[in-house]
Amino acid sequence: MKLYDSGSFFDEMLDGDQPKPHYRSFHRKLSAFSQEQLEEKYQQAQSSFLSTDYYPACTMEDD
């Protein structure tokens, strides 16, 4: 099932609605999670990222 239209951008993982060969294993593992589990993992990642002092090296400043 296609969840979005990737017509306007490059989709690294999917070719149409099928995973590309080098992503099949990852796609299979990712598909094993329920929507609730994915949402929980997303919230954990957001919380972890926001609680660190990590800042990307690039900035939007002009040179």
N, C-alpha and C positions, 0 to 999 in steps of 0.2 A: 504494500500500500504506500503510495506516494503522499508524504505529509506536507510537501511544499513544491513549488515550481522552481526548479533551478535553471530555467531558461536564460536568466539574465546574469548568471555567475557560474564560475567553475566549481563543480562539486567534486572534491578530492576523493570522497568515499564511495559515492554511488554513480552508477551508469544507468540512467533511467531510474528504475525502482529496484535495481539489483546491486549488491555491493561489488566493487571491483575485486579481481582475484586476490590482490595483496591485502585487502581489508575484510575478506570473508570471515576469518577467524575472530577478529575483533568485533565485527558486526554480530556474529553469532553470540558472543559473550555479552555484548551490550544488550541484545534482544532478550536475554534471559532475565533481565531485571524488570520488575513491575514499574509502572508509572510512579507509584509512591516511593519505591526504592531509589529511583533516579532523582526524584525531587529531594529526597533526604540527602543523597550524595551531593547534589548541587548546593543545597543549603550549607552542608558541612564544608565544601570547598570555598564558598563565599565567606563563611565565617572565619575560616583559616586564613584566607588571603587578607581579609580586612583586619585581622588581629596581628599581622606581622608588620615589621618595619621595612619591608621590601618595597623599593620603588624602582621602576624600570630606568635603565640608564639613558634612554632617549628622552628628549624634551621637545616641546613645541616652540622653544625660543628660536628666534632668528639669529644667525651667526653674523 
